[in-house]
Amino acid sequence: MPFRKMIFVCSSIVGGQLATIIDNLHLYEEIKESEEKYRTVVEGAMDGVVVVGENYHLKYVNERMAEIVGYSQEELTERIFGDFWTKKARS
């Protein structure tokens, strides 16, 4: 392959990779902004908000939910959702 053509091919590959990196950076910034908006809404909510993960573990609890149930956020994220079911609901 002639040297000139090899330079062109390499430039095309590097250019494509650079474009992908730039696109990914833009997507990362959009996700970051979206997460900040979501966090602001959830943390300022007047309602209790809970995110339940695998095996029904509480992954996130906003401050309002902690106030409602009388536990700290840290205590709640160490629990599973079923801990708060009534005896009747468990059977």
KESELO-735427 format. One record per residue (C-alpha): x, y, z. Coordinates in steps of 0.5 Angstrom, whole numbers, plus 500, padded with zeros to 3 digits. Layout:
<pados>
c1->X; c2->Y; c3->Z .
...
</pados>
This chain:
<pados>
c1->500; c2->500; c3->500 .
c1->503; c2->507; c3->498 .
c1->505; c2->511; c3->504 .
c1->500; c2->517; c3->502 .
c1->494; c2->512; c3->502 .
c1->496; c2->509; c3->509 .
c1->497; c2->516; c3->512 .
c1->490; c2->517; c3->509 .
c1->487; c2->510; c3->512 .
c1->490; c2->512; c3->519 .
c1->487; c2->519; c3->519 .
c1->480; c2->516; c3->518 .
c1->481; c2->511; c3->523 .
c1->484; c2->516; c3->528 .
c1->478; c2->521; c3->526 .
c1->473; c2->516; c3->527 .
c1->475; c2->514; c3->534 .
c1->476; c2->522; c3->536 .
c1->469; c2->523; c3->533 .
c1->466; c2->517; c3->538 .
c1->470; c2->520; c3->544 .
c1->467; c2->527; c3->543 .
c1->460; c2->524; c3->542 .
c1->461; c2->520; c3->548 .
c1->463; c2->526; c3->552 .
c1->457; c2->530; c3->550 .
c1->453; c2->524; c3->552 .
c1->456; c2->523; c3->559 .
c1->455; c2->531; c3->560 .
c1->447; c2->530; c3->558 .
c1->447; c2->524; c3->563 .
c1->450; c2->528; c3->569 .
c1->445; c2->534; c3->568 .
c1->439; c2->529; c3->568 .
c1->442; c2->526; c3->574 .
c1->442; c2->533; c3->577 .
c1->435; c2->534; c3->575 .
c1->433; c2->528; c3->578 .
c1->436; c2->528; c3->584 .
c1->434; c2->535; c3->586 .
c1->426; c2->533; c3->584 .
c1->427; c2->527; c3->589 .
c1->431; c2->530; c3->594 .
c1->426; c2->536; c3->595 .
c1->419; c2->532; c3->594 .
c1->414; c2->532; c3->599 .
c1->413; c2->525; c3->598 .
c1->417; c2->519; c3->600 .
c1->421; c2->516; c3->595 .
c1->424; c2->509; c3->595 .
c1->429; c2->506; c3->590 .
c1->428; c2->498; c3->590 .
c1->434; c2->494; c3->588 .
c1->436; c2->487; c3->587 .
c1->433; c2->482; c3->592 .
c1->428; c2->488; c3->594 .
c1->434; c2->491; c3->598 .
c1->433; c2->499; c3->599 .
c1->438; c2->502; c3->594 .
c1->436; c2->509; c3->595 .
c1->431; c2->513; c3->600 .
c1->430; c2->520; c3->600 .
c1->430; c2->524; c3->607 .
c1->422; c2->525; c3->607 .
c1->421; c2->517; c3->607 .
c1->426; c2->517; c3->612 .
c1->422; c2->522; c3->616 .
c1->415; c2->518; c3->615 .
c1->418; c2->511; c3->617 .
c1->422; c2->514; c3->623 .
c1->429; c2->511; c3->621 .
c1->435; c2->515; c3->618 .
c1->437; c2->514; c3->610 .
c1->443; c2->510; c3->612 .
c1->438; c2->505; c3->616 .
c1->433; c2->504; c3->611 .
c1->438; c2->503; c3->605 .
c1->441; c2->497; c3->610 .
c1->434; c2->494; c3->610 .
c1->430; c2->490; c3->605 .
c1->423; c2->492; c3->602 .
c1->419; c2->486; c3->606 .
c1->422; c2->489; c3->613 .
c1->416; c2->494; c3->612 .
c1->410; c2->489; c3->610 .
c1->405; c2->487; c3->615 .
c1->405; c2->480; c3->618 .
c1->398; c2->479; c3->614 .
c1->402; c2->481; c3->608 .
c1->408; c2->476; c3->609 .
c1->403; c2->470; c3->610 .
</pados>
